[in-house]
Amino acid sequence: MTRNPLSLTITSEFFKTGDRLDWLIHQTFKRGRIPVDQKGAITDEVYRMVRLFPVAAARRGLDIFSGKPPLPEINRILKTTDFEELAGSLLALPIMGPHDPGQFGLPPVYKSDWWQPGAVTSPSFLYRSVQQRPVFLRQLNPAQPIPPGTKPVKGIPGALVWESEIRDFGEPWFKAGGFEVQDLSGQLASLLVNPKPTFKVLDACSGSGGKTMTLAGLMRNRGWITALSVNEREAANSRQRARKNRFSNIRFITNPGSLEAGLFDQVWVDAPCSGSGTIRRNPDLIYRMNREQIDRSSVVQLDLLKTYSAFVKPGGFLFYSTCSVFQSENESVRQKFLQESPGFSATSFKAAIDFHGLPLVDQPDYRFESIPHVDADGFYLTGFRKEH
């Protein structure tokens, strides 16, 4: 068992301080002169240790979700556990189960709000959650050549996977624009929303602009996208990405009060959520999830969906998505919205699936979540049509 000493230092600091893991890694890299070819390996190693620590602790009789062990005990487990071998032992379990989310190091809320024995999506997500996460790219302009070290993802047009172990975001081809890092879940969701180049689109929760860039690319830099982010720093990041990718069809706003009701062909509410589907890239989230937080999120999500539904024009479409696998943030919100919004009805994604030739089967055509045969993070997407 070999391990970079810096990986242990970062992981121990995470358990000591509770700081965001990506911030700790960034700060550590900023302080030291670490070669590019080592950064990816260190990050992967830290993520694996943080993600699988609950499993390692449980095998020593410690339930970290009922009480945090003392730091010396945490450090002892970190130093003496072969986390790569631990991941392999979980992946060697028979796919048909029986399984339990706790067996894979997930907090109890995954069992109460998500686990569905017998559902094909459930074991698929469990197995994926303990694997190393590939780095996926979005090719925003299909005319651009495929960059070195990457290859297309079968069945998902415009998606690339970074095959090289050295993931250098300073490469000239990446800095020049036309490519963005984006998980397959975000790419699939954008393809299913399927905006037309003539549309007016509202990206109501645009954040740092990942899906905004994908939408702009799908619209061939035509039509009009209004990207709303109430966080000025995220909005500034999104503007910078648009300039890099030379998109001119995006208007950036931070004040929803400037929006006009009934204006948009499509409104997309990618709501803030628990992030329970993203634990491969945000493994520290599992230590902060609790029932109260999720219940608060579902209230906010329904309120956002109702608020932004007012901006859909008659005959237009409203989309709701999360990066969560929890039913209370997903299907429950969808059903409540339909009950309380008589002017909207569920809509099918069949036309978008056929248009892009997407490999999506065995799910209701009005929603998609945790697709088992695509290496995407857990997500949820559903759509509505405004009748009048």
Secondary structure as GFF3:
##gff-version 3
##sequence-region A 1 388
A	DSSP	alpha_helix	5	17	.	.	.	ID=ss1
A	DSSP	alpha_helix	21	31	.	.	.	ID=ss2
A	DSSP	alpha_helix	36	58	.	.	.	ID=ss3
A	DSSP	alpha_helix	71	80	.	.	.	ID=ss4
A	DSSP	alpha_helix	83	91	.	.	.	ID=ss5
A	DSSP	three_ten_helix	101	104	.	.	.	ID=ss6
A	DSSP	alpha_helix	109	113	.	.	.	ID=ss7
A	DSSP	alpha_helix	121	129	.	.	.	ID=ss8
A	DSSP	beta_strand	136	139	.	.	.	ID=ss9
A	DSSP	beta_strand	150	152	.	.	.	ID=ss10
A	DSSP	beta_strand	159	162	.	.	.	ID=ss11
A	DSSP	alpha_helix	172	175	.	.	.	ID=ss12
A	DSSP	beta_strand	179	181	.	.	.	ID=ss13
A	DSSP	alpha_helix	184	193	.	.	.	ID=ss14
A	DSSP	beta_strand	200	203	.	.	.	ID=ss15
A	DSSP	alpha_helix	210	218	.	.	.	ID=ss16
A	DSSP	beta_strand	224	228	.	.	.	ID=ss17
A	DSSP	alpha_helix	232	244	.	.	.	ID=ss18
A	DSSP	beta_strand	250	253	.	.	.	ID=ss19
A	DSSP	three_ten_helix	256	258	.	.	.	ID=ss20
A	DSSP	beta_strand	264	270	.	.	.	ID=ss21
A	DSSP	three_ten_helix	283	287	.	.	.	ID=ss22
A	DSSP	alpha_helix	291	309	.	.	.	ID=ss23
A	DSSP	beta_strand	312	322	.	.	.	ID=ss24
A	DSSP	three_ten_helix	327	329	.	.	.	ID=ss25
A	DSSP	alpha_helix	331	340	.	.	.	ID=ss26
A	DSSP	beta_strand	344	346	.	.	.	ID=ss27
A	DSSP	alpha_helix	350	356	.	.	.	ID=ss28
A	DSSP	beta_strand	367	369	.	.	.	ID=ss29
A	DSSP	beta_strand	380	386	.	.	.	ID=ss30
###
